[in-house]
Amino acid sequence: MFNASNADDAPQPPKVLTTPLEISGNLRMLQESHDPLIITFHERSQRFQSYLVDVDRERNVIALDEMIPRDGERFLLAGEPFRVEGFHDGVRIAWDGNGPLTIDESSDGRCYRGALPDEVVYHQRRNAFRAALKLAQLVNVELGGDKLKSPVDGKLLDISATGCKLRFEGDITARLQLGQVYERFIAALPFGNMTAPVELRYLHFEERINTTFAGVRFHNISGLVQRQVERFVYQLQREARRFDKDDL
């Protein structure tokens, strides 16, 4: 069973960034990496996806890409309080909306412009070791549930104690909904199938390679499944350490 005994794996306390230099630097990192953002409104349960398309520290302005699904736009324009959350290499970067946003269609596409946040929460959560699988050893997965007419088959790219990243052939974004819990996620692990409910937290279609990438978080999983996950993560971590030693 995997136990994070190394001090480096301990969860780090969140930091609150307050200087425009720190804030714009971290937001620009999300923008340049094209990391997806989840937008939630305080009084609503639905989640919406967007991206940062502009960070201008000199003008104290940021721009968010058109929301998916787009019906979230009316909440935004009505001035409802909202929160934005993104992840970059295991670091959670989140902030609350700072005043109203306006629609801008002057560039290539539709976006929403507003003020740079006053504060950004930067939280490096290193306690969930994320193990990547080698291309030759990708695990088959199936995502299904009552919200899907038929299951979708894909590959497991990486996994941690809290969730995993998946790859699917083609564009399946229209079939999936961010924030939705899918009751039947099945991964063909080397020592047997693992079945668990998962929540969809990330969804992006990469047109250049005709591939959809998804990130899911395990949702109310049993102790038995948690032990399966930890066993597999530990196995991958041990293999990674062995290969690192071979390289040295």
Summary of the structure (lengths in Angstrom):
residues: 248
radius of gyration: 19.3
end to end distance: 27.0
largest distance: 58.0
contacts: 716
relative contact order: 0.14
helix: 23%
strand: 42%
